């Protein structure tokens, strides 16, 4: 599922709606942002730690998405959008750092962390770390020869 510009606009609109609940200048709250995606309806729902709904939008491209790896694709698209608006919106949210955007299932159970917002921590993507063990092992063998 190749994302369209409209898909990115819809996801970024949802992130802005989430940020509206935590405007700069307010006392920072301690919460994570829980995101739930529904491939059958294309919905993206966002909740805080108290299960209060922050926003609900429909991403048209996700409706009845045929991809078997839908959740992986949707996660990448959401992460891309968060990164795009991070400095303008996400970093200024009145939420105590560190906090996470987390993908949850319909029961609210965490499926995976999508994005960690923190001033001092760098999270490397899974793709970047793939094969790192083998490369380090080869480097060590070459070094010891």
DSSP file (Angstrom, degrees, kcal/mol; ACC not computed):
  #  RESIDUE AA STRUCTURE BP1 BP2  ACC     N-H-->O    O-->H-N    N-H-->O    O-->H-N    TCO  KAPPA ALPHA  PHI   PSI    X-CA   Y-CA   Z-CA
    1    1 A X              0   0    0      0, 0.0     2,-0.5     0, 0.0    64,-0.0   0.000 360.0 360.0 360.0 102.4    0.0    0.0    0.0
    2    2 A X        -     0   0    0      1,-0.1     2,-0.0     0, 0.0    71,-0.0  -0.673 360.0-120.4 -78.8 123.0    1.8    3.1   -1.3
    3    3 A X        -     0   0    0     -2,-0.5     2,-0.2     1,-0.1    -1,-0.1  -0.343  21.5-144.1 -69.4 144.7    0.8    6.1    0.8
    4    4 A X     >  -     0   0    0      1,-0.1     4,-1.8    -2,-0.0     3,-0.4  -0.643  27.2-109.7 -98.1 161.1   -0.9    9.0   -0.9
    5    5 A X  H  > S+     0   0    0      1,-0.2     4,-2.3    -2,-0.2     5,-0.1   0.855 121.4  57.7 -57.2 -33.4   -0.3   12.7    0.0
    6    6 A X  H  > S+     0   0    0      2,-0.2     4,-2.5     1,-0.2    -1,-0.2   0.881 102.0  54.3 -65.3 -37.6   -3.9   12.6    1.3
    7    7 A X  H  > S+     0   0    0     -3,-0.4     4,-2.3     2,-0.2    -2,-0.2   0.942 110.2  46.0 -60.3 -48.0   -3.1    9.7    3.7
    8    8 A X  H  X S+     0   0    0     -4,-1.8     4,-2.7     1,-0.2    -2,-0.2   0.896 111.8  52.1 -62.8 -39.6   -0.2   11.7    5.2
    9    9 A X  H  X S+     0   0    0     -4,-2.3     4,-2.1     2,-0.2    -1,-0.2   0.905 110.0  48.9 -62.5 -41.4   -2.4   14.8    5.5
   10   10 A X  H  X S+     0   0    0     -4,-2.5     4,-1.7     2,-0.2    -2,-0.2   0.912 113.2  46.0 -66.1 -42.6   -5.1   12.8    7.3
   11   11 A X  H  X S+     0   0    0     -4,-2.3     4,-2.0     1,-0.2    -2,-0.2   0.925 113.0  49.6 -67.1 -43.4   -2.7   11.3    9.7
   12   12 A X  H  X S+     0   0    0     -4,-2.7     4,-2.2     1,-0.2    -1,-0.2   0.863 107.3  55.6 -64.2 -34.6   -1.0   14.7   10.4
   13   13 A X  H  X S+     0   0    0     -4,-2.1     4,-2.1    -5,-0.2    -1,-0.2   0.902 106.9  50.7 -61.8 -40.6   -4.4   16.2   11.0
   14   14 A X  H  X S+     0   0    0     -4,-1.7     4,-2.3     2,-0.2    -2,-0.2   0.902 108.3  51.6 -63.6 -40.7   -5.0   13.6   13.7
   15   15 A X  H  X S+     0   0    0     -4,-2.0     4,-2.5     1,-0.2    -2,-0.2   0.899 109.3  50.4 -63.9 -39.6   -1.7   14.4   15.3
   16   16 A X  H  X S+     0   0    0     -4,-2.2     4,-1.8     2,-0.2    -1,-0.2   0.893 109.2  51.3 -64.1 -39.2   -2.6   18.1   15.4
   17   17 A X  H  X S+     0   0    0     -4,-2.1     4,-0.6     2,-0.2    -2,-0.2   0.882 109.8  50.0 -65.4 -37.7   -6.0   17.2   17.0
   18   18 A X  H >< S+     0   0    0     -4,-2.3     3,-1.5     1,-0.2     4,-0.4   0.946 109.4  51.2 -62.5 -47.4   -4.1   15.2   19.6
   19   19 A X  H >< S+     0   0    0     -4,-2.5     3,-1.7     1,-0.3    75,-0.3   0.814  97.7  67.7 -61.5 -31.2   -1.8   18.1   20.3
   20   20 A X  H >< S+     0   0    0     -4,-1.8     3,-0.5     1,-0.3    -1,-0.3   0.773  94.5  58.1 -60.3 -25.4   -4.8   20.4   20.7
   21   21 A X  T << S+     0   0    0     -3,-1.5    -1,-0.3    -4,-0.6    -2,-0.2   0.644 112.4  40.6 -77.0 -14.7   -5.6   18.5   23.9
   22   22 A X  T <  S-     0   0    0     -3,-1.7    72,-2.4    -4,-0.4    -1,-0.2  -0.506  83.0-176.1-131.4  63.1   -2.2   19.4   25.3
   23   23 A X    X   -     0   0    0     -3,-0.5     3,-1.6    70,-0.2    -3,-0.1  -0.279  34.9 -98.5 -66.4 146.8   -1.6   23.0   24.3
   24   24 A X  T 3  S+     0   0    0      1,-0.2    -1,-0.1    69,-0.1     3,-0.1  -0.286 108.1  39.6 -59.0 147.4    1.8   24.6   25.2
   25   25 A X  T 3  S+     0   0    0      1,-0.4    -1,-0.2    67,-0.1     2,-0.1   0.129  90.7 108.0  97.3 -21.0    1.7   26.7   28.3
   26   26 A X  S <  S-     0   0    0     -3,-1.6    -1,-0.4     1,-0.1     2,-0.2  -0.430  87.7 -83.5 -79.7 163.3   -0.6   24.3   30.2
   27   27 A X        -     0   0    0     -2,-0.1     2,-0.1    -3,-0.1    -1,-0.1  -0.510  55.2-109.8 -64.3 133.0    0.8   22.2   33.1
   28   28 A X        -     0   0    0     -2,-0.2    67,-0.3    67,-0.1     2,-0.3  -0.423  32.7-150.8 -69.0 137.1    2.4   19.1   31.5
   29   29 A X  B     -a   95   0A   0     65,-2.0    67,-3.3    -2,-0.1     2,-0.7  -0.704  15.3-120.1-104.4 159.4    0.5   15.9   32.1
   30   30 A X        +     0   0    0     -2,-0.3     2,-0.3    65,-0.2    19,-0.1  -0.888  60.2 117.7-102.1 111.3    2.0   12.4   32.3
   31   31 A X        -     0   0    0     -2,-0.7     2,-0.3    65,-0.3    69,-0.1  -0.983  51.4-132.0-161.5 160.1    0.5   10.2   29.6
   32   32 A X        -     0   0    0     -2,-0.3     2,-0.6    67,-0.2    17,-0.2  -0.770  30.7-117.3-107.3 163.8    1.3    8.2   26.6
   33   33 A X  E     -b  101   0B   0     67,-3.0    69,-3.0    -2,-0.3     2,-0.6  -0.924  26.0-156.7-106.1 117.2   -0.7    8.5   23.4
   34   34 A X  E     -bC 102  47B   0     13,-2.9    13,-2.5    -2,-0.6     2,-0.4  -0.842   8.7-165.4 -99.2 122.9   -2.5    5.2   22.5
   35   35 A X  E     -bC 103  46B   0     67,-3.7    69,-3.0    -2,-0.6     2,-0.4  -0.896   5.9-171.1-111.9 135.7   -3.3    4.8   18.8
   36   36 A X  E     - C   0  45B   0      9,-2.6     9,-2.8    -2,-0.4     2,-0.4  -0.992   4.6-163.0-125.6 130.5   -5.7    2.2   17.4
   37   37 A X  E     - C   0  44B   0     -2,-0.4     2,-0.5    67,-0.4     7,-0.2  -0.919   3.2-161.8-114.5 141.0   -6.1    1.5   13.7
   38   38 A X  E >>> - C   0  43B   0      5,-2.3     4,-2.5    -2,-0.4     5,-0.8  -0.924   4.3-168.2-124.0 105.4   -9.0   -0.4   12.3
   39   39 A X  T 345S+     0   0    0     -2,-0.5    25,-2.2     1,-0.2    26,-0.7   0.788  85.5  60.3 -64.9 -26.7   -8.4   -1.7    8.7
   40   40 A X  T 345S+     0   0    0     23,-0.2    -1,-0.2     1,-0.2    23,-0.0   0.862 123.6  19.1 -70.0 -33.9  -12.1   -2.5    8.2
   41   41 A X  T <45S-     0   0    0     -3,-0.6    22,-0.2    22,-0.1    -2,-0.2   0.534  99.0-123.7-111.4 -10.6  -13.3    1.1    8.7
   42   42 A X  T  <5 +     0   0    0     -4,-2.5    17,-3.5    20,-0.4    20,-0.2   0.605  57.1 156.0  76.8  11.5  -10.0    2.9    8.1
   43   43 A X  E   < -CD  38  58B   0     -5,-0.8    -5,-2.3    15,-0.2     2,-0.5  -0.434  32.7-163.8 -76.7 144.7  -10.3    4.6   11.5
   44   44 A X  E     -CD  37  57B   0     13,-2.6    13,-2.2    -7,-0.2     2,-0.4  -0.990  15.8-173.7-121.8 117.1   -7.4    6.0   13.5
   45   45 A X  E     -CD  36  56B   0     -9,-2.8    -9,-2.6    -2,-0.5     2,-0.4  -0.882   7.5-159.6-113.9 144.8   -8.4    6.5   17.1
   46   46 A X  E     +CD  35  55B   0      9,-2.3     8,-3.5    -2,-0.4     9,-1.1  -0.984  11.9 176.2-127.5 136.8   -6.2    8.2   19.8
   47   47 A X  E     -CD  34  53B   0    -13,-2.5   -13,-2.9    -2,-0.4     6,-0.2  -0.918  21.8-133.1-132.2 156.8   -6.6    7.8   23.6
   48   48 A X    >   -     0   0    0      4,-1.6     3,-1.7    -2,-0.3   -15,-0.1  -0.354  48.7 -83.0 -94.5-173.3   -4.7    9.0   26.6
   49   49 A X  T 3  S+     0   0    0      1,-0.3   -16,-0.1   -17,-0.2   -18,-0.1   0.723 129.7  58.3 -65.3 -21.0   -3.7    6.9   29.6
   50   50 A X  T 3  S-     0   0    0      2,-0.1    -1,-0.3     1,-0.0     3,-0.1   0.230 117.4-112.0 -91.7  14.0   -7.2    7.3   31.1
   51   51 A X    <   +     0   0    0     -3,-1.7     2,-0.5     1,-0.2    -2,-0.1   0.731  66.8 150.9  60.2  25.0   -8.8    5.9   27.9
   52   52 A X        -     0   0    0      1,-0.0    -4,-1.6     2,-0.0     2,-0.3  -0.761  51.4-117.2 -85.1 129.8  -10.3    9.3   27.1
   53   53 A X  E     -D   47   0B   0     -2,-0.5    -6,-0.3    -6,-0.2     3,-0.1  -0.508  31.5-179.2 -70.6 126.9  -10.7    9.6   23.3
   54   54 A X  E     -     0   0B   0     -8,-3.5     2,-0.3     1,-0.4    -7,-0.2   0.814  64.4 -20.4 -93.5 -39.4   -8.5   12.4   21.9
   55   55 A X  E     -D   46   0B   0     -9,-1.1    -9,-2.3     2,-0.0    -1,-0.4  -0.984  48.0-157.1-163.7 163.4   -9.5   12.1   18.3
   56   56 A X  E     +D   45   0B   0     -2,-0.3     2,-0.3   -11,-0.2   -11,-0.2  -0.939  22.1 164.2-148.8 122.8  -11.0    9.8   15.7
   57   57 A X  E     -D   44   0B   0    -13,-2.2   -13,-2.6    -2,-0.3     2,-0.5  -0.889  32.4-124.2-133.9 166.7  -10.4   10.2   12.0
   58   58 A X  E     -D   43   0B   0     -2,-0.3     2,-0.9   -15,-0.2   -15,-0.2  -0.967  11.5-156.2-114.4 124.0  -10.9    8.0    8.9
   59   59 A X    >>  -     0   0    0    -17,-3.5     3,-1.8    -2,-0.5     4,-0.6  -0.875  11.4-156.0 -96.7 105.5   -7.9    7.4    6.7
   60   60 A X  G >4 S+     0   0    0     -2,-0.9     3,-1.1     1,-0.3    -1,-0.2   0.819  88.1  58.0 -56.7 -36.8   -9.6    6.6    3.4
   61   61 A X  G 34 S+     0   0    0      1,-0.2    -1,-0.3    -3,-0.1   -19,-0.1   0.759 101.9  57.4 -66.9 -23.0   -6.7    4.6    2.0
   62   62 A X  G X4 S+     0   0    0     -3,-1.8     3,-2.0   -20,-0.2   -20,-0.4   0.643  75.7 116.3 -82.0 -14.2   -6.9    2.2    5.0
   63   63 A X  T << S-     0   0    0     -3,-1.1   -23,-0.2    -4,-0.6     3,-0.2  -0.374 100.0 -14.3 -62.9 122.9  -10.5    1.2    4.4
   64   64 A X  T 3  S-     0   0    0    -25,-2.2    -1,-0.3    -2,-0.2   -24,-0.2   0.853  88.6-168.8  52.1  39.3  -10.6   -2.5    3.6
   65   65 A X    <   -     0   0    0     -3,-2.0    -1,-0.2   -26,-0.7     5,-0.1  -0.409  12.8-153.1 -60.6 126.2   -6.8   -2.4    3.1
   66   66 A X        +     0   0    0     -2,-0.2    -1,-0.2    -3,-0.2     4,-0.1   0.633  55.2 115.6 -79.9 -13.1   -5.9   -5.7    1.5
   67   67 A X    >   -     0   0    0      1,-0.2     3,-1.0     2,-0.1     4,-0.1  -0.310  58.2-149.5 -65.1 135.0   -2.3   -5.9    2.7
   68   68 A X  T 3  S+     0   0    0      1,-0.3     3,-0.3     2,-0.1    -1,-0.2   0.779 101.1  53.3 -70.2 -25.9   -1.5   -8.7    5.1
   69   69 A X  T 3> S+     0   0    0      1,-0.2     4,-2.4     2,-0.1     3,-0.3  -0.109  71.3 134.6 -99.0  35.8    1.1   -6.4    6.6
   70   70 A X  H <>  +     0   0    0     -3,-1.0     4,-3.2     1,-0.2     5,-0.3   0.890  68.8  50.2 -52.3 -47.9   -1.4   -3.6    7.2
   71   71 A X  H  > S+     0   0    0     -3,-0.3     4,-2.1     1,-0.2    -1,-0.2   0.868 111.1  49.1 -65.4 -35.9   -0.3   -2.8   10.8
   72   72 A X  H  > S+     0   0    0     -3,-0.3     4,-2.1     2,-0.2    -1,-0.2   0.921 114.4  45.1 -66.8 -43.8    3.3   -2.6    9.8
   73   73 A X  H  X S+     0   0    0     -4,-2.4     4,-2.2     2,-0.2    -2,-0.2   0.932 114.0  48.5 -65.4 -46.7    2.6   -0.3    6.9
   74   74 A X  H  X S+     0   0    0     -4,-3.2     4,-2.6    -5,-0.2     5,-0.2   0.888 110.0  53.4 -61.5 -39.4    0.2    1.9    9.0
   75   75 A X  H  X S+     0   0    0     -4,-2.1     4,-2.7    -5,-0.3    -1,-0.2   0.924 108.9  48.4 -61.8 -45.2    2.9    2.1   11.7
   76   76 A X  H  X S+     0   0    0     -4,-2.1     4,-2.4     1,-0.2    -1,-0.2   0.902 112.3  49.2 -61.8 -41.0    5.5    3.3    9.3
   77   77 A X  H  X S+     0   0    0     -4,-2.2     4,-2.0     2,-0.2    -2,-0.2   0.911 112.6  46.9 -66.0 -42.2    3.1    5.9    7.9
   78   78 A X  H  X S+     0   0    0     -4,-2.6     4,-2.5     2,-0.2    -2,-0.2   0.927 112.4  50.2 -64.4 -44.5    2.2    7.2   11.4
   79   79 A X  H  X S+     0   0    0     -4,-2.7     4,-2.4     1,-0.2    -2,-0.2   0.908 109.1  52.1 -60.8 -42.8    5.8    7.3   12.4
   80   80 A X  H  X S+     0   0    0     -4,-2.4     4,-2.0     1,-0.2    -1,-0.2   0.918 111.2  47.0 -58.6 -45.1    6.7    9.3    9.3
   81   81 A X  H  X S+     0   0    0     -4,-2.0     4,-1.7     2,-0.2    -2,-0.2   0.890 110.1  51.8 -67.5 -39.8    4.0   11.8   10.0
   82   82 A X  H  X S+     0   0    0     -4,-2.5     4,-0.7     1,-0.2     8,-0.2   0.929 110.5  49.4 -61.6 -43.7    5.0   12.2   13.7
   83   83 A X  H >< S+     0   0    0     -4,-2.4     3,-0.6     1,-0.2     4,-0.4   0.882 107.8  55.3 -62.3 -38.4    8.6   12.8   12.5
   84   84 A X  H 3< S+     0   0    0     -4,-2.0    -1,-0.2     1,-0.2    -2,-0.2   0.859 120.2  29.3 -63.1 -36.2    7.4   15.4   10.0
   85   85 A X  H 3X>S+     0   0    0     -4,-1.7     4,-2.9    -3,-0.2     5,-1.3   0.297  90.3 106.2-108.2   9.3    5.5   17.5   12.6
   86   86 A X  T <<>S+     0   0    0     -4,-0.7     5,-3.0    -3,-0.6     6,-0.4   0.942  83.7  39.0 -58.6 -54.2    7.7   16.7   15.6
   87   87 A X  T  45S+     0   0    0     -4,-0.4    -1,-0.2     1,-0.2    -2,-0.1   0.853 122.7  42.3 -69.2 -32.7    9.5   20.0   16.0
   88   88 A X  T  45S-     0   0    0     -4,-0.2    -1,-0.2     3,-0.1    -2,-0.2   0.823 137.5  -1.6 -81.6 -31.8    6.5   22.1   15.1
   89   89 A X  T ><5S+     0   0    0     -4,-2.9     3,-0.8    -7,-0.2     4,-0.4   0.739 123.1  51.9-125.9 -57.9    3.8   20.2   17.1
   90   90 A X  G > <S+     0   0    0     -5,-1.3     3,-1.3     1,-0.3    -3,-0.2   0.886 107.2  51.9 -63.7 -44.2    4.8   17.1   19.1
   91   91 A X  G 3 <S+     0   0    0     -5,-3.0    -1,-0.3     1,-0.3    -4,-0.1   0.760 109.5  51.7 -65.5 -23.3    7.7   18.6   21.0
   92   92 A X  G <  S+     0   0    0     -3,-0.8    -1,-0.3    -6,-0.4    -2,-0.2   0.445  80.1 119.6 -94.8   0.9    5.6   21.5   22.2
   93   93 A X  S <  S-     0   0    0     -3,-1.3     2,-2.4    -4,-0.4   -70,-0.2  -0.388  76.0-116.9 -64.2 142.4    2.8   19.4   23.6
   94   94 A X  S    S+     0   0    0    -72,-2.4   -65,-2.0   -75,-0.3     2,-0.4  -0.385  76.1 120.7 -80.9  62.4    2.2   19.8   27.3
   95   95 A X  B    S-a   29   0A   0     -2,-2.4   -65,-0.2   -67,-0.3     2,-0.1  -0.992  70.7-108.4-127.0 133.7    3.0   16.2   28.0
   96   96 A X        -     0   0    0    -67,-3.3   -65,-0.3    -2,-0.4     2,-0.3  -0.382  51.4 -90.8 -64.5 133.3    5.9   15.2   30.3
   97   97 A X  S    S+     0   0    0     -2,-0.1    21,-0.2   -67,-0.1     2,-0.1  -0.655 102.0  47.2 -86.2 146.4    8.9   13.8   28.5
   98   98 A X  S    S+     0   0    0     19,-0.7     2,-0.3    -2,-0.3    20,-0.2   0.591  75.9 147.2 -80.0 150.6    9.5   11.0   27.8
   99   99 A X  E     - E   0 117B   0     18,-1.8    18,-3.4    -2,-0.1     2,-0.3  -0.961  29.5-141.2-141.8 162.7    6.2    9.8   26.3
  100  100 A X  E     - E   0 116B   0     -2,-0.3   -67,-3.0    16,-0.2     2,-0.6  -0.880  15.0-135.8-126.9 152.6    5.3    7.4   23.6
  101  101 A X  E     -bE  33 115B   0     14,-2.9    13,-2.8    -2,-0.3    14,-1.8  -0.957  39.3-170.5 -97.4 122.6    2.9    6.9   20.8
  102  102 A X  E     -bE  34 113B   0    -69,-3.0   -67,-3.7    -2,-0.6     2,-0.5  -0.942  23.1-132.7-124.1 137.6    1.9    3.3   21.1
  103  103 A X  E     -bE  35 112B   0      9,-2.9     8,-3.3    -2,-0.4     9,-1.4  -0.771  32.9-175.3 -86.1 127.9   -0.2    1.1   18.8
  104  104 A X  E     - E   0 110B   0    -69,-3.0   -67,-0.4    -2,-0.5     6,-0.2  -0.857  20.1-125.5-123.1 157.9   -2.8   -0.8   20.8
  105  105 A X    >   -     0   0    0      4,-2.3     3,-1.8    -2,-0.3    -1,-0.1  -0.231  47.4 -82.9 -88.0-173.7   -5.4   -3.5   19.9
  106  106 A X  T 3  S+     0   0    0      1,-0.3    -1,-0.1     2,-0.1   -70,-0.0   0.705 130.8  54.2 -67.2 -19.0   -9.1   -3.2   20.5
  107  107 A X  T 3  S-     0   0    0      2,-0.1    -1,-0.3     0, 0.0     3,-0.1   0.417 119.7-108.9 -91.6   0.7   -8.7   -4.3   24.1
  108  108 A X  S <  S+     0   0    0     -3,-1.8     2,-0.3     1,-0.3    -2,-0.1   0.551  70.5 145.2  84.5   7.5   -6.1   -1.6   24.7
  109  109 A X        -     0   0    0      1,-0.1    -4,-2.3     2,-0.0    -1,-0.3  -0.623  56.7-107.1 -81.0 137.5   -3.2   -4.0   24.9
  110  110 A X  E     +E  104   0B   0     -2,-0.3    -6,-0.3    -6,-0.2     3,-0.1  -0.449  35.7 176.8 -67.9 126.7    0.0   -2.6   23.5
  111  111 A X  E     -     0   0B   0     -8,-3.3     2,-0.3     1,-0.4    -7,-0.2   0.818  66.7 -26.9 -92.9 -43.7    1.1   -4.2   20.2
  112  112 A X  E     -E  103   0B   0     -9,-1.4    -9,-2.9     0, 0.0     2,-0.4  -0.970  60.5-102.5-166.5 154.5    4.2   -2.1   19.7
  113  113 A X  E     -E  102   0B   0     -2,-0.3   -11,-0.2   -11,-0.2     3,-0.1  -0.700  31.2-175.1 -79.0 133.4    5.8    1.2   20.4
  114  114 A X  E     -     0   0B   0    -13,-2.8     2,-0.3    -2,-0.4   -12,-0.2   0.858  63.6  -4.7 -95.3 -45.9    5.5    3.5   17.4
  115  115 A X  E     -E  101   0B   0    -14,-1.8   -14,-2.9     2,-0.0     2,-0.5  -0.968  55.1-149.0-157.2 131.2    7.5    6.6   18.5
  116  116 A X  E     -E  100   0B   0     -2,-0.3     2,-0.7   -16,-0.2   -16,-0.2  -0.904  11.4-155.8-103.9 128.2    9.3    7.7   21.6
  117  117 A X  E     +E   99   0B   0    -18,-3.4   -18,-1.8    -2,-0.5   -19,-0.7  -0.915  35.8 137.5-105.6 113.8    9.4   11.5   22.3
  118  118 A X        -     0   0    0     -2,-0.7    -2,-0.1     3,-0.3   -27,-0.0  -0.986  51.3-139.3-155.7 145.9   12.3   12.3   24.5
  119  119 A X  S    S+     0   0    0     -2,-0.3    -1,-0.1     1,-0.2   -28,-0.0   0.756 102.9  32.5 -77.4 -24.8   15.0   15.0   24.6
  120  120 A X  S    S+     0   0    0      2,-0.0     2,-0.4     1,-0.0    -1,-0.2   0.476 102.3  79.2-115.4  -4.0   17.9   12.8   25.5
  121  121 A X        -     0   0    0      2,-0.0     2,-0.5    -5,-0.0    -3,-0.3  -0.893  54.8-158.0-115.9 137.3   17.1    9.4   23.9
  122  122 A X        -     0   0    0     -2,-0.4     2,-0.6     2,-0.0    -3,-0.0  -0.958   8.8-157.3-111.5 124.3   17.7    8.3   20.3
  123  123 A X        -     0   0    0     -2,-0.5     2,-0.3    -7,-0.2    -7,-0.0  -0.897   9.3-148.2-103.1 123.0   15.6    5.3   19.1
  124  124 A X        -     0   0    0     -2,-0.6     5,-0.0     1,-0.1    -2,-0.0  -0.711  22.5-112.7 -90.5 140.5   17.1    3.5   16.2
  125  125 A X     >  -     0   0    0     -2,-0.3     4,-1.4     1,-0.1     3,-0.3  -0.283  20.3-117.0 -71.1 156.8   14.7    1.9   13.7
  126  126 A X  H  > S+     0   0    0      1,-0.2     4,-1.1     2,-0.2     3,-0.1   0.867 114.1  57.5 -59.7 -39.1   14.5   -1.8   13.4
  127  127 A X  H  4 S+     0   0    0      1,-0.2     3,-0.3     2,-0.2    -1,-0.2   0.872 104.6  51.5 -62.9 -36.6   15.6   -1.6    9.8
  128  128 A X  H  4 S+     0   0    0     -3,-0.3    -1,-0.2     1,-0.2    -2,-0.2   0.851 111.5  46.9 -68.1 -34.5   18.8    0.1   10.8
  129  129 A X  H >< S+     0   0    0     -4,-1.4     3,-2.1    -3,-0.1     4,-0.4   0.605  82.8 117.0 -85.3 -12.2   19.6   -2.5   13.3
  130  130 A X  T 3< S+     0   0    0     -4,-1.1    -3,-0.0    -3,-0.3    -5,-0.0  -0.358  87.5   7.0 -59.5 129.8   18.9   -5.5   11.1
  131  131 A X  T 3> S+     0   0    0     -2,-0.1     4,-2.1     1,-0.0    -1,-0.3   0.462  90.5 123.8  79.8   1.1   22.1   -7.5   10.5
  132  132 A X  H <>  +     0   0    0     -3,-2.1     4,-2.7     1,-0.2     5,-0.2   0.892  69.4  55.6 -63.2 -39.7   24.1   -5.5   13.1
  133  133 A X  H  > S+     0   0    0     -4,-0.4     4,-2.4     1,-0.2    -1,-0.2   0.922 109.5  46.1 -57.8 -45.7   25.0   -8.6   15.1
  134  134 A X  H  > S+     0   0    0      2,-0.2     4,-2.5     1,-0.2    -1,-0.2   0.903 112.5  50.4 -65.1 -41.6   26.5  -10.3   12.0
  135  135 A X  H  X S+     0   0    0     -4,-2.1     4,-2.3     1,-0.2    -2,-0.2   0.907 112.2  46.9 -64.1 -41.2   28.4   -7.1   11.0
  136  136 A X  H  X S+     0   0    0     -4,-2.7     4,-2.4     2,-0.2    -2,-0.2   0.893 111.2  51.6 -67.9 -38.8   29.8   -6.7   14.5
  137  137 A X  H  X S+     0   0    0     -4,-2.4     4,-2.4    -5,-0.2    -2,-0.2   0.925 111.7  47.0 -61.5 -44.5   30.8  -10.4   14.7
  138  138 A X  H  X S+     0   0    0     -4,-2.5     4,-2.7     2,-0.2     5,-0.2   0.903 111.0  52.1 -64.0 -41.8   32.6  -10.1   11.3
  139  139 A X  H  X S+     0   0    0     -4,-2.3     4,-2.2     1,-0.2    -2,-0.2   0.916 110.3  48.3 -59.5 -44.3   34.4   -6.9   12.5
  140  140 A X  H  X S+     0   0    0     -4,-2.4     4,-2.2     2,-0.2    -2,-0.2   0.913 111.4  49.7 -64.5 -42.7   35.6   -8.7   15.7
  141  141 A X  H  X S+     0   0    0     -4,-2.4     4,-0.8     1,-0.2    -2,-0.2   0.928 112.8  47.4 -61.2 -44.3   36.9  -11.7   13.7
  142  142 A X  H >< S+     0   0    0     -4,-2.7     3,-0.5     1,-0.2    -1,-0.2   0.885 112.2  50.5 -64.0 -37.7   38.7   -9.3   11.3
  143  143 A X  H 3< S+     0   0    0     -4,-2.2    -1,-0.2     1,-0.2    -2,-0.2   0.865 109.8  49.3 -68.3 -37.2   40.1   -7.4   14.2
  144  144 A X  H 3<        0   0    0     -4,-2.2    -1,-0.2     1,-0.2    -2,-0.2   0.570 360.0 360.0 -82.3  -9.1   41.4  -10.5   16.0
  145  145 A X    <<        0   0    0     -4,-0.8    -1,-0.2    -3,-0.5    -2,-0.1   0.491 360.0 360.0 -79.9 360.0   43.2  -11.9   12.9
